[in-house]
């Protein structure tokens, strides 16, 4: 058995969105009625394999529907696009085309990927239709509040709509692009990897193997700046092993971890960790009411197993020596205690 199989000890179930979380989503305009459900898209009549430019199987299939259903599904997907990216104004619908409905055969969520194209200029955009899972909802909302990037998503009953996060898949980048990066670029990527790892650990986002995050290059004057963003959020606050929330323990990230060791001194690594903790603490202050409401939902929810909760609180206590972790009764309380610990230790309250 591999290290990863030992870390990810069991398949995570999908947890329902309870009334308290749903009320939170309504308050923050996340829960909006949409015209099509995940189960509606499952009624495709046939499919073909989607290959990449190297003729390799992408593990996605392109779904096809009966003609009488296709028109209704296409219109519903266009309406979802207008709700997700504007105020739901349907005046633009005649200029939209559903180019593809792809279904993923890999992973837990089995999402649909929708490609919408503007026929006037051929610009296109993707979004995803998934089954609702409270873990994923918490993960998306925590990312929205605590990371440098905001996220757009909608929840309605058993269906979750997520916007597409652009970037180069981490596994593709590590294999095809990282070897060609300059030495200064590798040092900058190493810095971002340290900061990204710290964010994931603090907010308990697990299973960040290389295909669960993307690398986002941005041109800035005479050089390229690289950022790292998570794209999979269903392992939010579920596993009991602290290592699951640490990117360095997955073999898919080995080259990135080696690069950090080669490019950064231990003092620099610690500096970047402190910087990330401090800026996350500032985000907690600026979004205090929202993060408090979300954590309150988590504390009144069941999104993991008792054995995972018991193990994680013990491992985090060993890591921090903070006795407060021993009193935690659920994943929401563990996360709250971590955030309080970070805010207390890495934010200069006198400046606020």
KEKE-3310 file (N, C-alpha, C; in steps of 0.2 Angstrom, whole numbers, plus 5000, padded with zeros to 4 digits):
npx = (5004:5003:5010:5000:4988:4988:4987:4975:4963:4950:4935:4927:4911:4897:4890:4875:4868:4863:4849:4854:4866:4861:4853:4863:4869:4858:4858:4869:4868:4871:4863:4852:4838:4839:4837:4840:4844:4857:4854:4846:4855:4861:4854:4859:4860:4871:4889:4906:4923:4934:4948:4965:4977:4987:4982:4978:4968:4957:4949:4937:4921:4911:4895:4879:4862:4845:4836:4824:4826:4838:4836:4829:4838:4850:4845:4842:4855:4861:4854:4858:4871:4869:4864:4875:4885:4880:4866:4856:4849:4841:4843:4854:4854:4851:4863:4872:4879:4879:4892:4898:4894:4902:4906:4914:4923:4931:4936:4927:4917:4911:4908:4899:4905:4903:4903:4901:4899:4901:4893:4895:4908:4916:4922:4923:4918:4919:4909:4904:4894:4888:4885:4877:4887:4890:4903:4911:4905:4908:4921:4923:4918:4926:4938:4935:4934:4946:4957:4968:4959:4943:4928:4915:4900:4885:4871:4858:4846:4850:4860:4875:4883:4898:4910:4923:4940:4953:4969:4985:4984:4992:4999:5002:5009:5020:5026:5028:5032:5038:5052:5057:5057:5065:5079:5077:5063:5059:5062:5053:5041:5043:5042:5028:5023:5026:5018:5005:5004:5004:4992:4982:4984:4981:4967:4962:4961:4961:4970:4978:4984:4994:4985:4975:4976:4980:4992:4995:5000:5006:5010:5021:5028:5044:5044:5038:5025:5020:5006:4997:4982:4969:4958:4949:4938:4932:4938:4937:4940:4939:4947:4956:4970:4983:4993:4987:4983:4994:5004:5017:5017:5012:5016:5014:5018:5031:5042:5040:5042:5055:5061:5058:5066:5079:5079:5076:5081:5080:5076:5070:5059:5052:5050:5041:5030:5026:5022:5011:5002:5000:4994:4982:4976:4973:4963:4954:4950:4945:4934:4926:4912:4906:4915:4913:4900:4900:4908:4901:4890:4897:4901:4889:4886:4888:4902:4911:4919:4918:4930:4939:4939:4943:4956:4962:4961:4970:4982:4984:4985:4997:5005:5004:5004:4993:4981:4968:4963:4960:4948:4939:4925:4920:4923:4921:4924:4937:4943:4939:4947:4960:4960:4958:4970:4980:4976:4978:4992:4999:4995:4996:4987:4987:4987:4974)
npy = (4994:5011:5027:5037:5030:5025:5037:5043:5036:5031:5032:5047:5051:5060:5074:5080:5096:5105:5114:5125:5128:5130:5142:5151:5151:5156:5169:5175:5175:5163:5153:5150:5148:5137:5132:5118:5102:5092:5078:5078:5080:5068:5060:5057:5050:5044:5044:5050:5047:5060:5066:5072:5084:5076:5064:5057:5049:5059:5056:5061:5061:5065:5070:5065:5070:5065:5073:5080:5082:5089:5103:5108:5106:5113:5127:5128:5127:5138:5148:5146:5150:5164:5167:5164:5172:5185:5195:5187:5191:5188:5192:5190:5177:5173:5174:5165:5149:5131:5123:5111:5097:5089:5074:5068:5054:5051:5051:5057:5066:5066:5076:5087:5096:5111:5119:5135:5146:5162:5167:5178:5183:5172:5170:5159:5150:5140:5131:5121:5107:5099:5086:5091:5094:5095:5097:5101:5113:5120:5121:5128:5140:5144:5145:5156:5166:5166:5165:5172:5174:5176:5166:5160:5153:5142:5135:5124:5114:5098:5101:5108:5122:5127:5140:5139:5137:5145:5140:5131:5114:5106:5094:5093:5105:5102:5092:5095:5109:5115:5110:5118:5131:5146:5148:5159:5159:5146:5148:5157:5150:5140:5148:5151:5139:5135:5145:5142:5129:5131:5139:5129:5120:5127:5130:5118:5110:5096:5083:5089:5084:5085:5086:5092:5105:5121:5130:5147:5157:5174:5188:5200:5215:5212:5199:5183:5180:5167:5159:5149:5139:5131:5118:5108:5104:5095:5088:5095:5097:5084:5072:5063:5063:5073:5075:5073:5086:5092:5096:5091:5077:5070:5060:5065:5078:5078:5083:5097:5099:5095:5105:5116:5113:5114:5128:5137:5143:5137:5147:5156:5149:5148:5161:5164:5156:5162:5175:5171:5166:5177:5186:5179:5179:5193:5193:5186:5195:5206:5200:5196:5194:5186:5174:5170:5166:5156:5147:5144:5137:5125:5120:5116:5105:5089:5083:5074:5059:5052:5046:5052:5065:5064:5059:5069:5081:5077:5076:5089:5096:5090:5096:5110:5112:5118:5118:5120:5112:5100:5100:5101:5096:5093:5095:5108:5115:5112:5118:5131:5133:5132:5144:5154:5152:5155:5169:5174:5172:5178:5190:5207:5215:5228:5236:5237)
npz = (5000:4996:5002:5000:4999:5012:5019:5015:5021:5019:5009:5007:5012:5004:5012:5018:5016:5029:5038:5045:5038:5025:5028:5030:5017:5010:5015:5011:4997:4991:4989:4977:4967:4953:4936:4932:4938:4945:4943:4932:4921:4921:4913:4900:4884:4877:4875:4871:4872:4879:4872:4875:4868:4866:4862:4873:4885:4894:4905:4905:4898:4883:4884:4876:4872:4870:4856:4860:4873:4874:4869:4880:4891:4886:4886:4900:4905:4899:4906:4919:4918:4916:4928:4937:4932:4930:4933:4931:4920:4905:4893:4885:4882:4868:4862:4867:4867:4870:4870:4874:4885:4897:4906:4921:4924:4934:4952:4967:4965:4953:4942:4931:4917:4909:4894:4889:4875:4868:4854:4847:4848:4850:4862:4877:4892:4906:4918:4932:4936:4950:4963:4978:4992:5009:5014:5003:5001:5013:5011:4999:5003:5013:5006:4999:5008:5016:5007:4994:4984:4977:4976:4965:4967:4967:4976:4976:4983:4979:4971:4965:4959:4952:4948:4935:4939:4933:4926:4926:4927:4942:4941:4927:4925:4934:4927:4913:4912:4923:4923:4913:4918:4924:4936:4945:4944:4948:4962:4965:4963:4973:4985:4984:4985:4998:5005:5000:5005:5018:5020:5016:5027:5038:5036:5036:5023:5014:5005:4994:4982:4967:4956:4961:4962:4954:4944:4942:4930:4929:4919:4923:4920:4916:4919:4925:4936:4948:4954:4966:4966:4974:4968:4971:4983:4992:5002:5014:5031:5035:5036:5049:5050:5052:5043:5031:5027:5024:5011:5008:5010:5000:4986:4973:4974:4976:4968:4969:4983:4984:4977:4985:4996:4989:4985:4995:5010:5027:5036:5027:5023:5035:5037:5026:5030:5042:5036:5029:5038:5046:5036:5034:5046:5046:5036:5043:5052:5044:5039:5049:5054:5044:5044:5057:5057:5048:5054:5065:5059:5055:5067:5072:5064:5055:5048:5048:5054:5071:5075:5067:5071:5085:5083:5075:5083:5094:5087:5082:5094:5099:5089:5092:5105:5112:5124:5122:5111:5115:5120:5110:5101:5088:5070:5067:5079:5080:5069:5072:5083:5078:5070:5079:5087:5077:5074:5087:5089:5077:5074:5075:5087:5091:5080:5075)
capx = (5000:5007:5009:4994:4983:4988:4985:4968:4961:4943:4931:4923:4904:4894:4886:4869:4867:4858:4845:4858:4870:4857:4851:4869:4870:4853:4859:4875:4866:4874:4857:4847:4834:4842:4832:4841:4848:4863:4851:4844:4861:4863:4850:4862:4859:4877:4895:4912:4929:4937:4956:4969:4980:4992:4978:4978:4961:4957:4944:4930:4917:4906:4888:4874:4856:4840:4835:4819:4829:4844:4834:4828:4844:4854:4842:4843:4862:4862:4851:4863:4877:4867:4863:4881:4890:4877:4860:4851:4846:4841:4844:4860:4854:4851:4870:4875:4879:4882:4897:4899:4893:4907:4905:4920:4922:4936:4935:4921:4911:4908:4905:4898:4909:4899:4907:4897:4902:4897:4893:4897:4915:4919:4924:4920:4919:4917:4907:4903:4888:4890:4880:4879:4891:4892:4911:4913:4902:4912:4928:4922:4916:4932:4943:4932:4935:4953:4962:4968:4955:4936:4925:4908:4896:4878:4868:4851:4844:4855:4864:4880:4886:4904:4914:4929:4946:4958:4976:4988:4984:4998:5003:5004:5014:5026:5029:5030:5034:5043:5059:5060:5057:5072:5081:5073:5056:5058:5063:5047:5036:5044:5039:5021:5021:5026:5012:4999:5003:5002:4985:4978:4985:4977:4960:4961:4959:4965:4971:4980:4989:4996:4980:4969:4977:4982:4997:4992:5006:5004:5015:5022:5033:5048:5045:5031:5023:5016:5002:4994:4975:4966:4952:4945:4937:4928:4941:4937:4939:4936:4952:4959:4977:4986:4997:4983:4982:5001:5006:5023:5017:5010:5021:5013:5021:5038:5047:5039:5045:5062:5063:5058:5072:5084:5079:5074:5084:5075:5074:5066:5053:5048:5047:5035:5024:5023:5019:5004:4998:4998:4989:4976:4973:4970:4957:4949:4947:4941:4928:4924:4905:4905:4918:4910:4893:4901:4911:4895:4887:4902:4901:4882:4885:4892:4905:4917:4917:4920:4937:4943:4939:4947:4963:4964:4962:4976:4988:4985:4987:5004:5009:5004:5004:4987:4976:4961:4961:4958:4941:4935:4920:4919:4928:4920:4927:4944:4945:4939:4952:4966:4960:4959:4977:4983:4975:4982:4999:5002:4992:4997:4980:4987:4986:4967)
capy = (5000:5017:5032:5041:5026:5025:5044:5043:5029:5029:5036:5052:5051:5066:5076:5085:5103:5106:5120:5131:5130:5133:5149:5155:5152:5161:5176:5177:5175:5157:5148:5153:5143:5136:5128:5111:5098:5087:5072:5079:5079:5061:5057:5057:5044:5042:5048:5048:5049:5066:5065:5079:5086:5071:5059:5053:5049:5064:5053:5064:5059:5070:5067:5067:5069:5065:5080:5084:5084:5093:5110:5111:5106:5119:5133:5128:5128:5145:5152:5145:5155:5171:5168:5163:5177:5192:5196:5182:5194:5183:5195:5188:5170:5171:5175:5159:5142:5126:5119:5104:5094:5083:5070:5065:5047:5050:5055:5056:5071:5064:5082:5089:5102:5114:5125:5140:5150:5168:5166:5185:5184:5165:5169:5154:5150:5134:5130:5114:5105:5093:5085:5095:5091:5101:5097:5105:5120:5124:5122:5134:5147:5146:5148:5163:5171:5166:5164:5179:5174:5175:5161:5161:5146:5142:5129:5123:5108:5093:5103:5113:5125:5130:5143:5136:5141:5145:5139:5125:5108:5106:5088:5095:5110:5099:5087:5098:5116:5116:5109:5124:5137:5149:5147:5163:5157:5141:5150:5161:5145:5137:5152:5151:5132:5135:5149:5138:5123:5134:5140:5122:5117:5131:5130:5110:5108:5090:5080:5093:5082:5090:5087:5096:5113:5124:5135:5152:5162:5181:5192:5207:5219:5208:5192:5180:5178:5161:5158:5142:5139:5124:5118:5103:5106:5090:5085:5100:5095:5077:5067:5063:5063:5080:5074:5074:5093:5094:5094:5087:5070:5066:5058:5069:5084:5077:5088:5103:5099:5095:5112:5121:5112:5117:5135:5141:5142:5136:5154:5159:5145:5150:5168:5164:5153:5168:5180:5168:5166:5184:5189:5175:5182:5199:5191:5184:5202:5210:5196:5193:5191:5180:5168:5168:5163:5150:5142:5142:5132:5119:5118:5113:5101:5083:5082:5069:5053:5053:5043:5057:5071:5062:5059:5076:5086:5075:5078:5096:5098:5089:5101:5117:5112:5122:5113:5121:5107:5094:5101:5101:5090:5092:5098:5115:5117:5111:5123:5138:5134:5134:5151:5158:5151:5159:5176:5176:5172:5180:5197:5213:5217:5235:5240:5236)
capz = (5000:4995:5007:4999:5001:5020:5022:5013:5023:5017:5004:5010:5009:5003:5018:5016:5018:5034:5038:5047:5033:5020:5029:5029:5010:5008:5018:5007:4990:4988:4988:4972:4963:4947:4932:4931:4943:4943:4941:4925:4917:4921:4908:4893:4880:4874:4876:4868:4876:4877:4872:4875:4862:4865:4861:4879:4888:4900:4910:4904:4892:4881:4884:4871:4874:4865:4854:4863:4880:4873:4869:4887:4895:4884:4888:4907:4906:4898:4912:4925:4916:4917:4936:4940:4930:4930:4938:4929:4914:4900:4886:4882:4880:4861:4860:4870:4864:4874:4865:4877:4892:4898:4912:4923:4927:4939:4958:4971:4964:4946:4940:4924:4915:4904:4890:4886:4871:4866:4847:4844:4848:4851:4869:4880:4899:4909:4924:4934:4940:4955:4968:4984:4998:5014:5015:4998:5002:5018:5008:4994:5006:5017:5001:4997:5014:5019:5002:4991:4978:4978:4972:4964:4967:4969:4979:4976:4984:4978:4965:4967:4953:4953:4942:4933:4941:4927:4928:4923:4932:4945:4938:4920:4926:4936:4922:4907:4912:4929:4921:4909:4922:4926:4943:4949:4943:4953:4969:4967:4964:4979:4990:4983:4987:5005:5007:4998:5010:5025:5019:5017:5034:5043:5035:5035:5017:5013:4998:4989:4977:4961:4951:4964:4962:4948:4944:4938:4928:4927:4917:4927:4917:4912:4922:4926:4943:4948:4960:4966:4969:4975:4963:4974:4990:4995:5008:5019:5038:5036:5038:5056:5050:5051:5037:5025:5026:5022:5004:5007:5011:4994:4981:4967:4976:4978:4965:4972:4989:4983:4974:4991:4999:4985:4983:5000:5016:5032:5039:5022:5023:5041:5036:5022:5034:5046:5032:5027:5044:5047:5031:5035:5052:5044:5033:5048:5055:5039:5037:5056:5055:5040:5046:5063:5055:5044:5059:5069:5055:5055:5074:5073:5058:5056:5042:5048:5059:5078:5076:5064:5076:5090:5081:5073:5089:5097:5083:5082:5101:5099:5085:5094:5113:5114:5127:5119:5106:5119:5122:5104:5100:5081:5066:5067:5084:5079:5064:5075:5088:5074:5068:5085:5088:5072:5075:5093:5088:5072:5072:5080:5088:5092:5074:5073)
cpx = (5004:5006:5002:4988:4982:4985:4977:4965:4954:4940:4927:4916:4902:4889:4881:4870:4861:4854:4849:4863:4866:4854:4857:4870:4864:4855:4865:4874:4870:4868:4852:4844:4837:4837:4834:4845:4853:4860:4849:4849:4863:4859:4853:4861:4865:4883:4901:4918:4932:4945:4959:4973:4986:4989:4978:4971:4961:4952:4938:4927:4912:4899:4883:4867:4851:4838:4830:4821:4834:4842:4833:4834:4849:4851:4843:4850:4864:4859:4855:4869:4875:4866:4870:4886:4887:4871:4855:4847:4847:4842:4849:4860:4854:4859:4875:4874:4882:4886:4898:4897:4897:4906:4912:4919:4927:4935:4928:4915:4907:4904:4904:4902:4905:4903:4902:4901:4898:4898:4895:4904:4919:4923:4920:4922:4916:4913:4905:4897:4889:4884:4882:4882:4893:4899:4913:4911:4906:4919:4928:4922:4923:4938:4941:4934:4943:4959:4963:4963:4948:4933:4918:4905:4889:4876:4861:4849:4850:4860:4869:4883:4892:4907:4920:4935:4951:4965:4978:4988:4991:5002:5006:5010:5021:5030:5032:5033:5039:5050:5062:5059:5064:5073:5077:5065:5054:5058:5056:5041:5037:5041:5032:5019:5021:5020:5006:4998:5001:4994:4980:4979:4980:4970:4958:4958:4964:4966:4973:4986:4989:4990:4974:4971:4980:4988:4995:4998:5003:5010:5015:5028:5038:5049:5038:5031:5019:5012:4999:4987:4973:4960:4947:4944:4933:4931:4942:4936:4936:4941:4954:4967:4979:4990:4993:4982:4989:5003:5012:5023:5014:5015:5021:5017:5028:5043:5046:5042:5052:5065:5063:5064:5079:5085:5078:5078:5078:5072:5069:5059:5049:5046:5041:5029:5021:5020:5011:5000:4995:4993:4982:4972:4970:4964:4952:4946:4943:4934:4925:4917:4904:4909:4916:4904:4895:4904:4906:4891:4891:4901:4894:4881:4890:4895:4911:4914:4921:4928:4941:4944:4943:4955:4966:4966:4968:4982:4989:4987:4995:5008:5009:5005:4998:4982:4969:4958:4958:4951:4936:4931:4918:4924:4927:4924:4935:4947:4944:4945:4959:4966:4961:4967:4981:4982:4978:4989:5003:4999:4993:4991:4981:4986:4979:4963)
cpy = (5006:5022:5035:5037:5025:5032:5045:5037:5027:5034:5040:5052:5059:5068:5081:5092:5104:5113:5126:5133:5133:5140:5153:5156:5157:5168:5179:5176:5169:5152:5151:5147:5143:5131:5121:5108:5094:5081:5072:5078:5072:5057:5057:5050:5041:5046:5045:5050:5055:5065:5072:5079:5080:5064:5054:5054:5054:5061:5057:5061:5064:5067:5070:5065:5068:5072:5084:5086:5090:5101:5112:5111:5112:5125:5134:5130:5136:5150:5152:5150:5162:5172:5168:5170:5184:5191:5191:5185:5189:5186:5193:5180:5168:5171:5169:5153:5137:5122:5112:5103:5088:5081:5067:5059:5046:5054:5054:5060:5069:5071:5082:5095:5105:5120:5129:5145:5156:5168:5173:5186:5177:5165:5163:5154:5143:5135:5123:5113:5099:5092:5089:5091:5096:5102:5102:5112:5124:5125:5128:5140:5149:5148:5155:5168:5171:5166:5171:5179:5172:5169:5162:5154:5147:5135:5129:5116:5103:5095:5109:5116:5129:5134:5139:5141:5140:5143:5132:5119:5107:5100:5090:5100:5107:5095:5091:5105:5118:5115:5115:5131:5139:5147:5152:5162:5151:5143:5154:5156:5141:5141:5151:5144:5132:5139:5145:5132:5126:5136:5134:5119:5121:5130:5123:5108:5102:5088:5084:5090:5086:5091:5090:5103:5115:5129:5140:5157:5169:5185:5199:5210:5214:5201:5189:5178:5172:5161:5151:5142:5132:5124:5112:5104:5101:5087:5091:5097:5089:5072:5068:5064:5070:5080:5075:5081:5096:5092:5090:5080:5066:5066:5063:5076:5084:5082:5095:5104:5099:5102:5117:5120:5115:5124:5139:5139:5141:5142:5157:5155:5147:5157:5168:5161:5159:5173:5177:5168:5173:5187:5185:5178:5189:5198:5189:5190:5205:5206:5193:5190:5185:5174:5165:5164:5156:5145:5140:5136:5125:5116:5114:5108:5094:5082:5078:5063:5055:5051:5048:5063:5070:5062:5066:5081:5084:5077:5085:5099:5096:5094:5108:5117:5117:5117:5114:5115:5101:5094:5101:5095:5089:5096:5105:5118:5117:5117:5130:5139:5135:5141:5155:5158:5156:5167:5178:5177:5176:5187:5202:5217:5225:5239:5240:5240)
cpz = (5000:5001:5006:5001:5009:5022:5021:5015:5021:5012:5008:5008:5008:5009:5016:5019:5023:5034:5040:5041:5027:5021:5028:5021:5007:5009:5013:5000:4987:4986:4984:4968:4956:4943:4930:4936:4940:4940:4934:4920:4916:4915:4901:4890:4877:4876:4872:4872:4874:4878:4873:4869:4861:4864:4867:4882:4894:4906:4910:4898:4890:4880:4879:4874:4868:4863:4858:4870:4879:4873:4876:4891:4893:4886:4896:4909:4905:4903:4918:4924:4918:4925:4939:4938:4929:4935:4936:4923:4908:4893:4882:4880:4872:4858:4863:4867:4869:4870:4868:4884:4893:4905:4914:4926:4932:4946:4961:4968:4957:4943:4932:4922:4909:4901:4887:4882:4869:4858:4844:4843:4849:4858:4873:4888:4901:4916:4926:4937:4944:4959:4974:4989:5003:5014:5009:4998:5007:5015:5003:4998:5010:5012:4999:5002:5016:5014:4999:4985:4980:4974:4971:4963:4969:4971:4978:4977:4983:4973:4967:4960:4955:4947:4941:4936:4936:4930:4925:4928:4935:4942:4931:4921:4928:4931:4916:4907:4918:4927:4917:4912:4924:4933:4947:4949:4948:4960:4970:4967:4971:4985:4990:4986:4995:5008:5006:5003:5016:5025:5020:5024:5039:5042:5034:5029:5015:5006:4993:4985:4971:4957:4954:4965:4955:4949:4939:4936:4926:4925:4920:4924:4914:4915:4923:4933:4943:4955:4960:4969:4969:4970:4966:4981:4994:5001:5013:5026:5038:5039:5045:5056:5048:5044:5030:5023:5024:5015:5003:5007:5005:4989:4975:4968:4977:4975:4967:4979:4989:4981:4980:4995:4996:4985:4989:5007:5022:5035:5034:5022:5029:5040:5032:5026:5038:5042:5030:5033:5046:5043:5032:5041:5051:5040:5037:5051:5051:5038:5043:5056:5050:5042:5052:5062:5052:5049:5063:5066:5056:5062:5076:5067:5059:5049:5042:5053:5066:5078:5073:5068:5082:5088:5079:5079:5093:5093:5082:5089:5101:5095:5088:5102:5116:5117:5125:5115:5109:5120:5116:5103:5093:5077:5066:5073:5084:5074:5068:5080:5084:5072:5073:5087:5083:5073:5082:5093:5083:5069:5077:5081:5089:5086:5072:5078)
residu = (UNK:UNK:UNK:UNK:UNK:UNK:UNK:UNK:UNK:UNK:UNK:UNK:UNK:UNK:UNK:UNK:UNK:UNK:UNK:UNK:UNK:UNK:UNK:UNK:UNK:UNK:UNK:UNK:UNK:UNK:UNK:UNK:UNK:UNK:UNK:UNK:UNK:UNK:UNK:UNK:UNK:UNK:UNK:UNK:UNK:UNK:UNK:UNK:UNK:UNK:UNK:UNK:UNK:UNK:UNK:UNK:UNK:UNK:UNK:UNK:UNK:UNK:UNK:UNK:UNK:UNK:UNK:UNK:UNK:UNK:UNK:UNK:UNK:UNK:UNK:UNK:UNK:UNK:UNK:UNK:UNK:UNK:UNK:UNK:UNK:UNK:UNK:UNK:UNK:UNK:UNK:UNK:UNK:UNK:UNK:UNK:UNK:UNK:UNK:UNK:UNK:UNK:UNK:UNK:UNK:UNK:UNK:UNK:UNK:UNK:UNK:UNK:UNK:UNK:UNK:UNK:UNK:UNK:UNK:UNK:UNK:UNK:UNK:UNK:UNK:UNK:UNK:UNK:UNK:UNK:UNK:UNK:UNK:UNK:UNK:UNK:UNK:UNK:UNK:UNK:UNK:UNK:UNK:UNK:UNK:UNK:UNK:UNK:UNK:UNK:UNK:UNK:UNK:UNK:UNK:UNK:UNK:UNK:UNK:UNK:UNK:UNK:UNK:UNK:UNK:UNK:UNK:UNK:UNK:UNK:UNK:UNK:UNK:UNK:UNK:UNK:UNK:UNK:UNK:UNK:UNK:UNK:UNK:UNK:UNK:UNK:UNK:UNK:UNK:UNK:UNK:UNK:UNK:UNK:UNK:UNK:UNK:UNK:UNK:UNK:UNK:UNK:UNK:UNK:UNK:UNK:UNK:UNK:UNK:UNK:UNK:UNK:UNK:UNK:UNK:UNK:UNK:UNK:UNK:UNK:UNK:UNK:UNK:UNK:UNK:UNK:UNK:UNK:UNK:UNK:UNK:UNK:UNK:UNK:UNK:UNK:UNK:UNK:UNK:UNK:UNK:UNK:UNK:UNK:UNK:UNK:UNK:UNK:UNK:UNK:UNK:UNK:UNK:UNK:UNK:UNK:UNK:UNK:UNK:UNK:UNK:UNK:UNK:UNK:UNK:UNK:UNK:UNK:UNK:UNK:UNK:UNK:UNK:UNK:UNK:UNK:UNK:UNK:UNK:UNK:UNK:UNK:UNK:UNK:UNK:UNK:UNK:UNK:UNK:UNK:UNK:UNK:UNK:UNK:UNK:UNK:UNK:UNK:UNK:UNK:UNK:UNK:UNK:UNK:UNK:UNK:UNK:UNK:UNK:UNK:UNK:UNK:UNK:UNK:UNK:UNK:UNK:UNK:UNK:UNK:UNK:UNK:UNK:UNK:UNK:UNK:UNK:UNK:UNK:UNK:UNK:UNK:UNK:UNK:UNK:UNK:UNK:UNK:UNK:UNK:UNK:UNK:UNK:UNK:UNK:UNK:UNK:UNK:UNK:UNK:UNK:UNK)
# end
